[in-house]
Amino acid sequence: MDIQYLGDHQEVIPVLAAWIYDEWSYLYPEMKLQDVVSLFKERVNKERLPLTLVAFEAGEPVGTVSLRTFDMETRSDLQHWLTSLYVIKAWRRRRIGSNLMKTVEKKAVELGICKLFLFTTDVILPALFYSKLGWIVKEKTVYHSSPVMIMEKDLCHKERSGAVLSENQGSPNLDKRNAVNKKNRLSYYK
């Protein structure tokens, strides 16, 4: 697998736009496929936001992720969002999503971004996925009539402390945070 900037592979924009439109168009019923294509055309940057990364396997796109300054128009108080993480079904459970996440987080730090936000509409499985990667639940809310979970990650904390933790390495703080996340996930539907 190879992760590249969308700016170097603009020919895949229609493919990525179709993935994202098919997956999340219900959140934005007024949006058309061509609108999503236009959004991706804005994300061809490499050294500033918005930008998009694409995972390739044997020259074919298999996944994508983006960084944007704002994502939810209802939360303009939160800056720097990880958006549009998507891996095609045939390539899921092969660590492509995890690798895209790690690569885009590293890029965010290179750009001087120390905190990222994301939201997920599927508050069970994706929330578990993100929690394993160090993301914590910020809040649960409703967005475009759908329940969503906003998550956040402090990207610079590890660098400031000088510690680098693998996702499976034990840490009292990480274990405490995961316990809180588990409690939040379990209480979501109460």
N, C-alpha and C positions, 0 to 999 in steps of 0.2 A: 504494500500500500504506500502511496505517495500523496502527501498533502501539499497543495499548491495554492497560490493566490488566484482568485477568479479573474483578476486583471490580466493574468497570463493565459487565460483560457476562456475568453469571452464567448466563444462558440457554444459553450455549454449553458449559457444563460437560459435559453428556452426550456431545457431539460430541468434545471433547478427550479425555475418558475412554475413549471407544471407540477413538480413534487409538492412544493409549498402550497400552491393553490389547491391541489387535491386534498391535502392534509388539513388545512386550516381555513379554507374559504368560508366555512360556516360562521366564523367569528366576525367576518367582514362581508356581509351579504352584498353590499354595494360595490365591492371590488371585483374587477374582471381580471382574467388571466393576463391581459396586456398591461394592466396596472402593476402586477407582480413582476413582469418582465422589466418594466420601467424602474421599479425599485432595485432590482438586481443590477441594472445598468449604472445605478448610482454607487454601487458597492464594489467598484473595480479598483479602489485605492489600495495601496500597500503600506503607506506610512501615516495614514490618518483615517478617521472614521467618516463614513461607514466603509467597512471592508468585509469581504467574504473569503473563506477558505473552502477548498473543494478537495475531497479525498478521491483518489483515482486507484483503480485496480486494473492492471493490464490495459491502461490507457482509457478506461471507461469511468465516468463519474459514478461513485457509489454513495457519497454522502457530502454534506455541507454544513457549515455553521457561519454565522455572521456576528459582527460587532457593530452596534449603533449607539449614538449618543442617547436617543430616546426611543422607547418602544411603545409603551402604553400612554395614550394621550391623557388618560385619567391620572397618571402618576408622573407629571412633568417635574416633580420634586426629586425624582431619582434619575441620576445620570449614569450612563455607560451600561448598556444592556447586551447580553449574549442572546442572540435570537436565531431562529430558523435552523436549529439543530435537527438534522434529518439524515437518516441512513435508510437506503432502500431495503425492503423486507428481506430479500435474498441474502443480504450481507450483514444483517443484524446478528448480535451475539458473537462478534469476531473482534471486539475491542476498537472498532472503527469510531464509534461515537466517543469513547473514552479518549482515543488519540486526538480526535478533532478538538475535544474540550481542552485537553492539556496544551495543544498547540495554540489555540486561540487565547487561552489564559496567558501563556508565555508572551504572545504578541501584545496583549493588553498591557502587561508589565513593561515591555519594551517601549510602549507609547506613553508610559507614565501613569497608567490607570491602576489604582490600587484596590478598587472595589467594583465588582460587577453585579448586576441583577439579571434575573430571568424570570419568566413566568411559564407555568405549565398548566394545561387544561386537564390533563390526566393526573390527578393528584395522588395516585397510588404508585404505579410502576415507575414512571419517570422521576417522581420525587425520591424513590428509593435509589434509582440510578444516580441522580445528582447528589444525594446525601453521601453515597459511597465515595464521591469525588470531592467531598469537603464542603459542599453547599449546605447552607442552613435555611430553615424556613423563616422568612421575615413576616409574612402575613398571609391570611386567606381572605379572598374577596370575591366579588362578582365582576366580570368584565364582559361586556356585550352579551349579557344574560346567561353567561356560563360561569360556573365556579372555577376559580383559578387559585393557584398557589404562587406567591411571589417568593423567590429564594434569592439569597445573596451570598457572595464569597469575598472574603478579604484576601486579596492576592499578595499583598506585601507583608503580611504578618509573618510568614515563614522566613522571608528574607531578613526582616528586622531582627528576628530572634536568632537567626543563624542556624535554625534547625530545619531539616528537610525530612518530612515524614512521608513514607509510602502510604498508599491508601489502606494497607492492612496492618501497618505498624501500630502497636498500642501506644496510647498516650492518654494520661488522665483527662486532659482537656478535650481531646478528640472523642474519647469514650463518653464523657459527660455530654458533649454536644450531640453525639449520635443518640444518646438516651433521650435527650430533649426532643430531637427530631422524631424519634420513634413515638414518643408520647404525643407530639403534635399530629403525626400521621394518623394515629389511632383515634384521636379525639376529633378529627376533622368532621366526621359524619355524626357525631353525638348531638 
